[in-house]
Amino acid sequence: MLLKKNILAGNNKFIIFYLVFFFFIFTTCLNSKSKLEGNFTDIKILDKISSKNTLLKLKNGELLKFKDLSILSLKCKNSEFDDNPEITAYIQVRDLSNKNNNEVFVFNGWMFSSSPSIKPFDHPIYDVWLIKCY
């Protein structure tokens, strides 16, 4: 009986080792995904008439009013690669000066920092660029 107890104790050491190993891998995977998504989005707005740039810090999920624009950032992500960083954000922009179409967005979609021309922000007075996600 003494030998059986020693064998069972040896098997338990390997089980504990595997549990600790998988727990470590699981927590590192969760931490890497949380680092990619941010809670704040920085955008830069150019007023084409006055030629002034304004940097805005948006908290994801909160509506911000800037002059005639209503801006909402819903989600932002950083890329996994450090050599060519890509920042993406899902942004909704509504023009408040247009009273007829209060339900229509001027821009509604994903914005990319490296290629703003993929889905451009088209407005007669303002230009918007994605700067940072943190």
C-alpha positions, 0 to 999 in steps of 0.5 A: 500500500505504501507504493501506491500512495507514492505513485499517486503522489507523483501523479498529483505533482504532474497534474498540479504542474499542468494546471499551473502551466495552463493557468499561466498561458490563459492569463497571458492570452487575456492580458495581451487582448486587453492591451490591444483594446483601448478606452480612449480615442484621440482624433484630430479635427481640421477646420477647413475655414479657419485652418485650425487643428484641434485634438479631441480625447474621446472616451469610448461610449460617450457622446462629445459635441464639437462645434456643429458635430456630434462625435461618438467613438464606440471602440478602438483597437491597436494592432498586434505588430509593433513594426507597422502600428495600425490604429482602428476605431469605430466612430459615428459623426452627426452634423448638428447644423443639418436640422432636416436629417437628424437621424443620418450620420455624416460618418459611421464606420471604422476609421484607420490611422494609416489609411484614412482614404479607405473610408474617408470622412467627407464634410464641407467644413471639417476633416477628421483623423484618427491619432491614438487609441489607449 
